[in-house]
């Protein structure tokens, strides 16, 4: 049995020979006709998958960029709109304020004018009244004094002086 | 693994049992290479076997080719005899005039033995498989794997990604892929045909034969040495960081290291496969040792368990051999880092 074991671990020359030939033939045939095309096909597929993944990633990034661009544009547009609206509001406010100012100015002017007119009319009226009152007073006094008093310039001056002291504005 | 089905084995067993069943020789006979493919021994002692061609080369007689039937049962033919007992058991010897074997000069035996037939069969099967696989790749192009591709491609990719690229590296692995793939599938298929007991050409113990593992280990050895770069040889003959007076010690140690690596490859594969076969055959032998059919279910249960384990070992050893080959190659082509 030990001897048999011995033959188990001592390689037989014939089998070494045949194994070498068979293995080498096997290797070269497979190398040329199997491994090369198979590995190339697998590699080509790997590369295609890698390429498609990369381009998909690129497309995704581009998409994201576009989206962010869009967002930026939208944001800008929104800001612009805000700006325009604000400007319009400002202009409107300004216009209103201006119009208001001008209107009140005009009104003030009108009132001023009216008041000046009234003053003037009042002065005319007062002068008129004064004259009438003087005439009346002269008449009355003439009537009372029996026409002794002559219608002279001195007399008229005297009456005016009296009348000046009377304040008609009090009425 | 067995050269005959169980029913035949029983016949064989009972025939031998009369002169007491010896499990040792029985097992070793099944593991060893043989010139004939024994199928069963009939009750009258005659054996049914496939007789394989014998090819002998010797200086005196030249080349002789004949069927091993001519040498069956200790018969002599052309002065040759197949020894059945003694030191030269299983070997073909020259018979001297006095009828004894010439133990000095043995004819060189290039016979197509059982292992060679098993080898041829597994290689032809593998060739057929991979050539048709390659053809199917030509057809499918770069589309997804179909049919047999989806079964074999993961194994090929495993060898590429987890053995070649992982050890040799992204840049240099491609050169060694054909060898690594070939050796992986060669070992795997030969392991598997050794596991299937019947019929011939299944059951030949190919990767459990040291001649076969020797050739494989030598291939890895030569590829490693021929790939070795300057750095590799420098580490052997002028190991950096070692004082020069130590080199007479270091160089032999390094050279032993070169030899021991493939030697370990050879022994590992041979021992693993042989051990598995011995265990299975021992479990079967139990039936004949106890001479009882009651043992059979237990034996069979254990054998089934062992066969499952052996199936794992078949893949594992193919993987280990390929992995270590890749590792040795990577050590030979490694660039200096410092």
Interface residues (C-beta under 8 A of the other chain):
Chain A: X1 X3 X4 X5 X7 X8 X9 X10 X11 X12 X13 X14 X15 X16 X17 X18 X19 X20 X22 X23 X25 X26 X27 X29 X30 X31 X33 X34 X35 X36 X37 X38 X39 X41 X42 X44 X45 X48
Chain B: X24 X25 X28 X31 X32 X33 X55 X86 X87 X89 X90 X91 X108 X109 X110 X111 X112 X113 X115 X116 X119 X120 X123 X126 X127 X130 X131 X133 X134 X137 X138 X140 X141 X142 X143 X153 X156 X157 X160 X174 X177 X178 X179 X181 X182 X186 X209 X210 X211 X212 X214 X215 X216 X219 X270 X274
